[in-house]
Amino acid sequence: MKLLYFAWLRTRTGVGEEEIERPEGVETVQDLVEWLRKRGPEFAEAFANMKVVRAAVNQTYVQLEHPLAEGDEIAFFPPVTGG
């Protein structure tokens, strides 16, 4: 799986992108978020409030219940505003 972190999520986690094997027990985006929170305080802080984080799987916006598959690209980013 390829994980992408944008804007302040990249700043807080210290990671812009990474490749990982899908962790055991991670079936949905929500499962992945829970797994990420356990990686350390920087991830726990970045993913503390999912009301201000959006997710996309394979470049399509998804809800936290969205299922994941090996090889997916998952992007996390703050809500986008227009101007």
C-alpha positions in Angstrom: 0.0 0.0 0.0 1.2 3.5 -0.7 0.3 6.1 1.9 0.4 9.9 1.1 0.2 12.7 3.6 -0.5 16.2 2.6 -0.3 19.7 4.1 -0.1 19.8 7.9 -0.4 16.0 8.1 2.9 15.7 6.4 4.4 18.3 8.8 3.1 16.6 11.9 4.0 13.0 10.9 7.3 14.0 9.3 6.4 11.8 6.3 5.2 12.8 2.9 4.7 9.3 1.5 5.6 5.7 2.3 5.1 2.2 1.1 3.8 -0.4 3.6 2.5 -3.9 3.6 -1.2 -3.9 4.7 -1.0 -4.5 8.4 -2.8 -7.6 9.7 -6.3 -6.8 10.8 -6.5 -3.6 8.7 -9.5 -4.0 6.5 -10.9 -0.4 6.2 -9.6 3.2 6.2 -10.7 3.5 9.8 -8.6 0.4 10.7 -5.7 2.0 9.0 -6.2 5.3 10.9 -6.3 3.3 14.2 -3.1 1.5 13.2 -1.4 4.8 12.3 -2.3 6.4 15.6 -0.3 3.7 17.4 2.9 4.4 15.4 3.9 7.2 17.7 2.9 10.5 19.2 3.3 12.4 15.9 0.8 10.1 14.2 -1.5 10.1 17.2 -1.6 13.9 17.0 -2.0 14.1 13.3 -5.0 11.7 13.3 -6.5 12.7 16.6 -9.5 14.4 15.0 -10.8 12.7 11.9 -13.4 15.5 11.4 -10.5 17.6 9.9 -8.9 14.8 7.9 -10.1 13.5 4.5 -9.1 10.3 2.9 -8.9 9.2 -0.7 -8.3 5.6 -2.0 -6.9 5.4 -5.5 -7.7 9.1 -6.0 -11.4 8.8 -5.0 -12.7 10.4 -1.9 -14.0 7.8 0.6 -15.6 7.4 4.0 -13.7 5.7 6.9 -15.7 2.5 6.3 -14.2 2.1 2.8 -12.5 -1.3 2.4 -8.8 -1.5 1.6 -6.8 -3.9 -0.6 -3.1 -4.6 -1.0 -1.7 -2.2 -3.6 -4.2 0.6 -2.8 -3.0 4.2 -2.7 -4.4 6.0 0.4 -4.0 9.8 0.7 -4.8 11.8 3.8 -5.3 15.5 3.7 -7.2 18.4 5.3 -10.4 19.5 3.7 -9.8 21.6 0.6 -11.3 25.0 0.4 -11.8 27.2 -2.7 -11.1 30.8 -3.0 
